[in-house]
């Protein structure tokens, strides 16, 4: 679809973190923008400074996929209807703002449990913090070898 990068980010924020409160949504938006602005590793090569490239990189965001495991995924960015707060947070993150706890984070995931793994994925990211249901991870030096 021909959505602007702002629209894509607002939809992803709503889809991935709409129930996580303002800080949860800001943290997720920050991760996307950190990937866009990555100075090395996989995200620098794939993203090339593009929000669209980062969001649609395969296997990164469930919300960017209409099909998951061979089954239609109704929780996808095409079905989202962002509200003003989602656009405001997208604008905030695109302007370079980040929450302090996740200022360098490149990954987040929902562990569907009370604890966050120490490293994710594998040894390229170390646990930084938890906001709502999501665990956030900063890159290790190993990430820059990806």
PLY file of the C-alpha trace (Angstrom):
ply
format ascii 1.0
element vertex 146
property float x
property float y
property float z
element edge 145
property int vertex1
property int vertex2
end_header
0.00 0.00 0.00
1.07 3.57 -0.54
1.01 4.69 3.09
3.48 7.39 4.12
6.21 6.40 6.55
4.43 8.41 9.27
1.21 6.48 8.61
3.03 3.14 8.68
4.73 3.99 11.97
1.45 5.18 13.56
-0.25 1.94 12.47
2.60 -0.19 13.79
2.56 1.67 17.12
-1.16 1.04 17.49
-0.87 -2.60 16.43
2.21 -3.57 18.44
1.68 -1.46 21.56
-1.79 0.10 21.51
-2.63 -1.45 24.89
0.70 -0.61 26.53
0.05 3.01 27.48
1.91 6.07 26.25
5.35 4.95 27.44
4.88 1.50 25.91
3.94 3.03 22.58
6.85 5.49 22.74
9.26 2.64 23.53
8.09 0.60 20.52
8.30 3.66 18.25
11.81 4.29 19.58
12.91 0.76 18.67
11.67 1.21 15.10
13.47 4.53 14.76
16.64 3.13 16.38
16.66 0.49 13.66
16.11 3.14 10.98
19.04 5.14 12.34
21.34 2.16 13.10
24.96 2.92 12.23
25.95 -0.68 11.70
24.83 -4.29 11.58
21.80 -5.83 9.93
19.43 -2.89 10.38
21.81 -0.40 8.78
22.10 -2.68 5.73
18.40 -3.55 5.49
16.87 -0.27 6.59
19.05 2.18 4.70
17.34 4.97 6.65
13.82 3.89 5.63
10.98 3.30 8.09
9.20 1.29 5.40
12.21 -1.03 4.93
12.47 -1.60 8.68
8.76 -2.28 9.21
8.52 -4.66 6.28
11.75 -6.54 6.92
10.58 -10.17 7.01
9.96 -11.81 10.39
10.45 -8.66 12.47
6.95 -7.42 13.35
3.93 -9.73 13.46
1.74 -6.71 12.78
3.43 -6.16 9.41
2.25 -9.54 8.19
-1.23 -10.43 6.96
-0.42 -14.15 7.14
1.23 -15.81 10.16
1.83 -19.56 10.18
-0.30 -19.97 7.08
-3.31 -18.33 8.75
-4.78 -14.87 8.23
-3.56 -12.42 10.89
-6.37 -9.93 11.58
-4.06 -7.96 13.91
-2.09 -6.31 11.11
-1.22 -2.72 10.20
-3.69 -2.69 7.29
-6.59 -3.19 9.70
-5.47 -0.50 12.15
-7.23 2.85 12.43
-4.70 5.07 14.22
-5.91 7.80 16.52
-4.24 11.15 17.13
-2.05 9.76 19.93
-0.49 7.23 17.53
0.38 10.00 15.06
1.68 12.20 17.88
3.98 9.42 19.10
5.13 8.68 15.54
5.97 12.37 15.09
7.73 12.42 18.48
9.92 9.42 17.58
10.61 10.59 14.02
11.83 13.91 15.48
14.57 11.99 17.33
12.99 11.67 20.76
13.45 8.49 22.83
12.58 7.30 26.31
15.75 7.14 28.41
15.42 3.45 29.29
15.19 2.34 25.66
17.28 5.02 23.97
19.50 2.38 22.31
17.14 -0.61 22.15
16.83 -2.45 18.85
14.44 -5.23 19.93
11.33 -5.80 21.98
9.12 -8.79 22.50
6.27 -9.95 24.69
7.41 -12.98 26.73
3.81 -13.80 27.72
5.16 -14.33 31.23
6.62 -12.48 34.20
10.30 -12.57 33.24
12.46 -11.30 30.40
15.31 -13.34 28.97
18.79 -11.97 29.65
19.67 -11.98 25.95
17.48 -11.61 22.85
17.78 -12.59 20.10
20.59 -15.00 20.94
23.63 -13.00 22.06
23.19 -9.85 19.97
20.93 -8.05 22.43
21.02 -7.76 26.23
18.03 -7.04 28.44
17.57 -3.36 29.23
14.11 -2.92 30.77
10.51 -4.00 30.73
7.69 -1.60 29.91
4.21 -3.05 30.20
4.18 -6.48 28.58
7.28 -5.90 26.46
10.94 -6.61 27.21
13.45 -4.27 25.54
17.00 -5.12 24.47
20.07 -3.06 23.62
22.66 -4.32 21.12
25.85 -6.07 22.22
29.05 -5.76 20.22
28.06 -9.03 18.52
25.13 -7.26 16.84
27.49 -5.14 14.76
28.89 -8.35 13.25
25.46 -9.32 11.87
0 1
1 2
2 3
3 4
4 5
5 6
6 7
7 8
8 9
9 10
10 11
11 12
12 13
13 14
14 15
15 16
16 17
17 18
18 19
19 20
20 21
21 22
22 23
23 24
24 25
25 26
26 27
27 28
28 29
29 30
30 31
31 32
32 33
33 34
34 35
35 36
36 37
37 38
38 39
39 40
40 41
41 42
42 43
43 44
44 45
45 46
46 47
47 48
48 49
49 50
50 51
51 52
52 53
53 54
54 55
55 56
56 57
57 58
58 59
59 60
60 61
61 62
62 63
63 64
64 65
65 66
66 67
67 68
68 69
69 70
70 71
71 72
72 73
73 74
74 75
75 76
76 77
77 78
78 79
79 80
80 81
81 82
82 83
83 84
84 85
85 86
86 87
87 88
88 89
89 90
90 91
91 92
92 93
93 94
94 95
95 96
96 97
97 98
98 99
99 100
100 101
101 102
102 103
103 104
104 105
105 106
106 107
107 108
108 109
109 110
110 111
111 112
112 113
113 114
114 115
115 116
116 117
117 118
118 119
119 120
120 121
121 122
122 123
123 124
124 125
125 126
126 127
127 128
128 129
129 130
130 131
131 132
132 133
133 134
134 135
135 136
136 137
137 138
138 139
139 140
140 141
141 142
142 143
143 144
144 145
